[in-house]
Structure formats: structure tokens, C-alpha cells
Amino acid sequence: MKLKYVQPKKLKVLIAVFTVVGVWGIGFGLWRGSLDPGSMNNFMIVVLGVVNLFLGAFMAYLYLTQVRKIDPRKDSKYKRKK
């Protein structure tokens, strides 16, 4: 599966957002779970925090593995001057 090139700055922002929200969700869910045991809502908060961590890891994978291919026909740096 080939994915579209994403600017590294956008990927860094997404990595930070997904990681911070994931860690916050896991921490909040576990903290609330200790105050009110047996609640399914706290479990779902933890699960969604884990999902956010996985999304952050996927964005990090994209950031580390994507390669920008420069097309000389479209790049203005390589155009001939007339």
C-alpha cells in the first residue's frame, strides 16, 4: 500500500498530539478506575488511550520511513530558464 507524502512538520504535530492524548487517556482511565472499580467507562477510556498510542506509533513509522521523490518535471528548481 502506497501512501501519499505528508510534510514532516505535520507528522511531528500528529505524533505529539496522539502520544500526549494517549498517555493522558491511559493515566486518567486508570486513575478513575481506582476510585470507581467495576465501571466500564474507565476501561473504554484506557482502550481509547491505547488506540491513540498506536496511532502515534503509526505516524512515527510514517515519519521515519517516507521518502520524498522529487520529480524534475514539476520542481521549479530544475526547470530551464527561457
C-alpha positions as CSV (number, residue, x, y, z in Angstrom):
1,M,0.0,0.0,0.0
2,K,1.5,3.3,-1.1
3,L,0.6,6.4,1.0
4,K,0.7,10.0,-0.1
5,Y,3.7,12.0,1.0
6,V,3.0,14.1,4.2
7,Q,5.1,17.0,5.3
8,P,7.3,16.1,8.2
9,K,6.1,19.1,10.3
10,K,2.5,17.8,10.1
11,L,3.6,14.4,11.1
12,K,5.6,15.7,14.1
13,V,2.5,17.5,15.3
14,L,0.3,14.4,14.9
15,I,2.9,12.3,16.7
16,A,2.9,14.7,19.6
17,V,-0.9,15.0,19.8
18,F,-1.6,11.3,19.6
19,T,1.1,10.4,22.1
20,V,0.1,13.0,24.7
21,V,-3.6,12.3,24.4
22,G,-2.9,8.5,24.6
23,V,-0.8,8.8,27.7
24,W,-3.4,11.2,29.3
25,G,-6.2,8.8,28.4
26,I,-4.5,5.8,29.9
27,G,-3.5,7.7,33.1
28,F,-6.9,9.2,33.5
29,G,-8.7,5.9,32.9
30,L,-6.5,4.1,35.4
31,W,-6.8,6.8,38.0
32,R,-10.6,7.0,37.7
33,G,-10.7,3.2,37.7
34,S,-9.0,3.1,41.1
35,L,-11.7,5.4,42.5
36,D,-14.7,3.7,41.0
37,P,-13.9,0.0,40.4
38,G,-16.1,-2.0,38.1
39,S,-17.1,0.8,35.7
40,M,-16.9,0.1,32.0
41,N,-16.4,3.8,31.2
42,N,-12.9,3.8,32.7
43,F,-12.0,0.7,30.7
44,M,-13.1,2.3,27.5
45,I,-11.1,5.4,28.2
46,V,-8.0,3.2,28.7
47,V,-8.7,1.3,25.5
48,L,-9.1,4.6,23.5
49,G,-5.8,5.8,25.1
50,V,-4.1,2.7,23.8
51,V,-5.6,3.3,20.3
52,N,-4.2,6.8,20.4
53,L,-0.8,5.5,21.3
54,F,-0.9,3.1,18.3
55,L,-1.9,5.9,16.0
56,G,1.1,7.9,17.3
57,A,3.4,4.9,16.7
58,F,2.0,4.6,13.1
59,M,2.6,8.3,12.5
60,A,6.2,7.9,13.8
61,Y,6.6,4.9,11.4
62,L,5.5,7.1,8.5
63,Y,7.8,9.9,9.6
64,L,10.8,7.6,9.7
65,T,10.2,5.6,6.6
66,Q,8.7,8.0,4.0
67,V,11.0,9.2,1.2
68,R,10.3,12.3,-0.8
69,K,10.6,11.7,-4.5
70,I,11.4,14.8,-6.5
71,D,10.0,14.9,-10.0
72,P,12.3,17.1,-12.1
73,R,9.5,18.0,-14.4
74,K,7.4,19.5,-11.7
75,D,10.0,21.0,-9.4
76,S,10.7,24.7,-10.3
77,K,14.4,24.3,-9.2
78,Y,15.1,22.1,-12.1
79,K,13.1,24.0,-14.8
80,R,15.1,25.6,-17.6
81,K,15.3,29.3,-17.7
82,K,14.0,30.7,-21.0
